[in-house]
């Protein structure tokens, strides 16, 4: 029994590898987007049979495509940095610069739906449970636990909302031009933003400052308050904080306001007279509003507003100036979807649907027979599939590949 | 938006800021040449150059000396040459800092046209108003990201379309940082291999070198003080306790703990022993990693633990009252040691005895 399960897994792996290989020998040439200055980049790959290889470099796009064709990796990465000697070991590479990169992943954002679709499995005793992964298996005490994260549309929407916040801050607060910014769908649960131009020379300390700024780490509300009063124009960050305070006050319940630590008298006046107070804030501006609210309360509101309007980036990615990031146009080994270009503007992101656009196999109509252990309902383009629970099904390639890559199904046909 | 460089520097300006390109042009015009360095008339210039360096070492700042502008201007390149002959990293840092502090003190009283001219000379894109200034965010980050006071953190600045608003004083602070950088670069530039110091330099070089060695004895290294659990910073203590309790630590925490312990003088064997007491560890891999951190492999650099701000970013910072204004866990350990040992003493010497 155990042996035949092993064979099913092997067949499934071979099937997936075969599809990836087909992708890299034909379709990939239209989708792969090689990084600028390709010859200065380090590449790394996860190969189906050999695991991770890195410190590889290519002279040109053709060299890269050739390699992909010959090796059809399950995942492809390149360094956001460009080097003198990209294929040397880490110490001898000679760092020249690196794009500033941001990673927004549903993993880092709290969504209520995760409890419904994320599971973990103990690899020793196969015990599994919903929700966040514990340190040890409560059943057998083993510590080799595997996450089975699903990605659903609600998670993707949450990641997209977060990405929109990021784009807004980058352009209105940091002054990043659209030409220097590209948004990508990661191929799984989030988005990558690559920023090029002068930022490429930033050292790690400066990148940390940018990450902390976005996450709200190290913010001091009393300093911020002074600075807001001093800021001439109501644009940029000041506007963001004002909007956040406005949002907080217009939707918060008395309990929420109490949790922020506001004085009872202020909470009462907000509850009784919300519209008038908010109206005054809009008309009289921040300075007058601050005077009326009082210093203690305004500091608490600012602290909350900074937190509320912060962006949940994965700071490790932004800080690491040697980071390998997924190659645009390559397939994600856990989904069979592509990392694909969204565009440079908020509008392009607003209209973007990864489940219709990161699907290179959408035109493959032949069905694949597979056995699905368990999968929630999901969508590819306009078609819904599932939920499946221990059943044999026949699906078009793209949704079938998703289930196989996710490890919740095996080939049965 | 940078100011156009229409400002003309006067002789007095050049005496204040002798590192400007215009200062060397001026010296050329008045017929000053280093070829004369052994001539009698050069003696006061060399004396002032020497006093610039001694003031830097003793007081940490060079005096203003604006009484004789020409002497002040000419003595600066000579001082630079002296420092380059001595070739000492500590002196380079100390002197660059002291000259930049001198410039900073002077700049605080200057009109905005001069501040603007200097700022743009140093590559700042700035717009200077009366009490405040606006600086392009990347220029701000280049220098402000080194400071640890929360007031300098970008998160506490109100950014608007790439511009950071700051006070004139704060801008001057950043300008002096840029001056320090560019001086450090000039002072560390090696002289040609066959360059011999002029005879008039010899006594000065000996004097400076001996002052330097006195200083080093006084402020010697303070690490390698040994392991005292009660003195550990709370973040490291938590990692240490977790590891001993058999808990799994994230990578950054493992790195922090290992590099911290190696820096306070534990041996690779001690650290490996601690790490392999956890159930899932492999001694060979652990040893390899610890040796790498200790600088025995790979890049051969000994790693220091991450700073407090890095730990904060990774969510590993735990603060207590001894952490106040501390930027680095090793500094916090020194404070902790002082408390454990019994509060005495100022710096490292006491600790070394302990």
Interface residues (C-beta under 8 A of the other chain):
Chain A: X90 X91 X135 X143 X172 X173 X174 X175 X176 X198 X199 X202 X203 X205 X206 X208 X209 X210 X211 X212 X213 X215 X216 X217 X218 X219 X220 X223 X224 X227 X228 X230 X231 X232 X233 X235 X236 X237 X238 X306 X315 X316 X319
Chain B: X132 X137 X138 X141 X142 X144 X145 X146 X150 X151 X153 X154 X155 X156 X157 X158 X159 X160 X161 X162 X163 X165 X247 X248 X279 X280 X298 X299 X309 X310 X312 X313 X314
